[in-house]
Amino acid sequence: MAKKKPHYRLQPVLEQRQRRRDEAQRQVAAAEQALEQQMRRLAEMMECKRQLVLKKDELRQEFESLIGRPGVALAEESVRYDRYQTVIDEKVREMDGAIGRQRVTVRQAESALERAKAALLEAITELRAMEKHKENWEAEVRREEREREQEQQEELGQTMWLQQRQQARRRAQRG
């Protein structure tokens, strides 16, 4: 008859630690995804600003190419160029502000990721401690079982020896 294995009394705590670790892993994955998204958005903003600066340079080159051409109303082109430059400069300033705010958002996402990683490390450490405790408990249970079996074997051996001794005495008395 197989003996029932003893129940680990801290199993609910172990399972809770496993769930906490799993949740911390999900939090890290979500924080990594959020950081990646914010960094992608920052890169898009920086690319947009770069395009505006290129557009400004193209307009400047276009205006400079008009200088000295016959039949070009330079005063009108100068006013139009100044308006475009002003609009583009304003957009660049707006992009600079948005990029600054986005950099703050990226730093916040990085901080959130670091906190999530720290929480994961803590959860893993707690889980490992519980797993080690369970391993030690199982080793203790096995040791106690071996000792019980050994005691039973010794008792059985003593009983058999006593029975053999009694049988030997009976034979000696009969014979």
C-alpha positions as CSV (number, residue, x, y, z in Angstrom):
1,M,0.0,0.0,0.0
2,A,1.5,3.3,-1.1
3,K,1.8,5.9,1.6
4,K,0.2,9.3,1.0
5,K,2.7,12.0,0.5
6,P,2.5,14.7,3.2
7,H,1.0,18.0,2.1
8,Y,3.3,21.0,2.0
9,R,1.5,23.4,4.3
10,L,2.9,26.5,2.6
11,Q,1.8,25.5,-0.9
12,P,-0.7,28.4,-1.1
13,V,2.1,30.9,-0.3
14,L,4.3,29.3,-2.9
15,E,1.5,29.6,-5.5
16,Q,0.9,33.2,-4.5
17,R,4.6,33.9,-5.1
18,Q,4.5,32.2,-8.5
19,R,1.5,34.4,-9.4
20,R,3.3,37.5,-8.2
21,R,6.3,36.6,-10.3
22,D,4.1,36.0,-13.4
23,E,2.4,39.3,-12.9
24,A,5.7,41.1,-12.5
25,Q,6.9,39.5,-15.7
26,R,3.7,40.8,-17.5
27,Q,4.4,44.2,-16.0
28,V,8.0,44.2,-17.3
29,A,6.8,43.2,-20.7
30,A,4.1,46.0,-20.7
31,A,6.7,48.6,-19.5
32,E,9.1,47.5,-22.2
33,Q,6.4,47.8,-24.8
34,A,5.4,51.3,-23.5
35,L,9.0,52.5,-23.6
36,E,9.5,51.2,-27.1
37,Q,6.3,53.0,-28.2
38,Q,7.4,56.2,-26.6
39,M,10.9,56.0,-28.1
40,R,9.3,55.3,-31.5
41,R,7.1,58.4,-31.1
42,L,10.2,60.5,-30.1
43,A,12.0,59.2,-33.2
44,E,9.0,60.2,-35.4
45,M,9.0,63.6,-33.9
46,M,12.7,64.1,-34.4
47,E,12.3,62.9,-38.0
48,C,9.4,65.4,-38.5
49,K,11.6,68.2,-37.2
50,R,14.5,67.1,-39.4
51,Q,12.1,67.2,-42.4
52,L,11.1,70.8,-41.4
53,V,14.7,71.9,-41.2
54,L,15.3,70.3,-44.6
55,K,12.3,72.1,-46.0
56,K,13.6,75.4,-44.6
57,D,17.0,74.8,-46.3
58,E,15.3,74.0,-49.6
59,L,13.3,77.2,-49.4
60,R,16.4,79.2,-48.7
61,Q,18.2,77.6,-51.6
62,E,15.2,78.2,-53.9
63,F,15.1,81.9,-52.8
64,E,18.8,82.3,-53.3
65,S,18.5,80.8,-56.8
66,L,15.9,83.5,-57.6
67,I,18.3,86.3,-56.7
68,G,19.8,87.7,-59.8
69,R,17.3,86.2,-62.2
70,P,15.8,88.7,-64.6
71,G,12.1,89.2,-64.4
72,V,11.7,88.0,-60.8
73,A,9.9,90.3,-58.4
74,L,12.4,90.0,-55.7
75,A,10.5,92.0,-53.2
76,E,7.4,89.7,-53.5
77,E,9.5,86.6,-53.3
78,S,11.4,88.0,-50.3
79,V,8.1,88.6,-48.5
80,R,6.8,85.1,-49.4
81,Y,10.2,83.6,-48.3
82,D,10.0,85.4,-45.0
83,R,6.5,84.1,-44.4
84,Y,7.4,80.6,-45.1
85,Q,10.5,80.9,-42.9
86,T,8.4,82.3,-40.1
87,V,5.9,79.5,-40.4
88,I,8.6,76.8,-40.5
89,D,10.5,78.4,-37.6
90,E,7.3,78.4,-35.5
91,K,6.7,74.7,-36.4
92,V,10.3,73.9,-35.5
93,R,9.9,75.6,-32.1
94,E,6.6,73.7,-31.5
95,M,8.4,70.5,-32.4
96,D,11.3,71.3,-30.1
97,G,8.7,71.8,-27.3
98,A,6.9,68.6,-28.2
99,I,10.3,66.7,-28.4
100,G,11.3,68.0,-25.0
101,R,8.0,66.8,-23.5
102,Q,8.4,63.5,-25.3
103,R,11.9,63.1,-23.9
104,V,10.4,63.5,-20.4
105,T,7.8,60.9,-21.2
106,V,10.5,58.5,-22.4
107,R,12.5,59.1,-19.1
108,Q,9.3,58.3,-17.2
109,A,8.8,55.1,-19.2
110,E,12.4,54.2,-18.5
111,S,11.8,54.7,-14.8
112,A,8.6,52.7,-14.9
113,L,10.5,49.9,-16.6
114,E,13.3,50.0,-14.0
115,R,10.7,49.8,-11.2
116,A,9.0,46.9,-13.0
117,K,12.3,45.1,-13.3
118,A,13.1,45.7,-9.6
119,A,9.6,44.3,-8.7
120,L,10.3,41.3,-10.9
121,L,13.7,40.7,-9.2
122,E,12.1,40.9,-5.8
123,A,9.3,38.5,-6.8
124,I,11.8,36.1,-8.3
125,T,13.9,36.2,-5.1
126,E,10.9,35.6,-2.9
127,L,9.8,32.7,-5.1
128,R,13.3,31.1,-5.0
129,A,13.3,31.4,-1.2
130,M,9.9,29.6,-1.1
131,E,11.1,26.9,-3.6
132,K,14.3,26.4,-1.5
133,H,12.1,26.1,1.6
134,K,10.0,23.5,-0.1
135,E,13.1,21.6,-1.3
136,N,14.4,21.5,2.3
137,W,11.0,20.5,3.6
138,E,10.8,17.6,1.0
139,A,14.4,16.5,2.0
140,E,13.3,16.5,5.7
141,V,10.2,14.5,4.9
142,R,12.3,11.9,2.9
143,R,14.9,11.8,5.8
144,E,12.1,11.2,8.3
145,E,10.6,8.5,6.1
146,R,13.9,6.7,5.8
147,E,14.4,6.8,9.6
148,R,10.9,5.4,10.1
149,E,11.6,2.6,7.5
150,Q,14.9,1.9,9.2
151,E,13.2,1.7,12.6
152,Q,10.6,-0.6,11.2
153,Q,13.3,-2.8,9.6
154,E,15.2,-2.9,12.9
155,E,12.0,-3.9,14.8
156,L,11.2,-6.5,12.2
157,G,14.8,-7.8,12.4
158,Q,14.5,-8.0,16.2
159,T,11.2,-9.7,16.1
160,M,12.5,-12.2,13.6
161,W,15.6,-12.8,15.7
162,L,13.5,-13.3,18.9
163,Q,11.2,-15.7,17.0
164,Q,14.2,-17.7,15.7
165,R,15.7,-17.7,19.2
166,Q,12.4,-19.0,20.7
167,Q,12.0,-21.6,18.0
168,A,15.6,-22.7,18.7
169,R,14.8,-23.0,22.4
170,R,11.7,-25.0,21.8
171,R,13.6,-27.4,19.5
172,A,16.3,-27.7,22.1
173,Q,13.7,-28.4,24.8
174,R,12.0,-31.0,22.7
175,G,15.0,-32.7,21.5
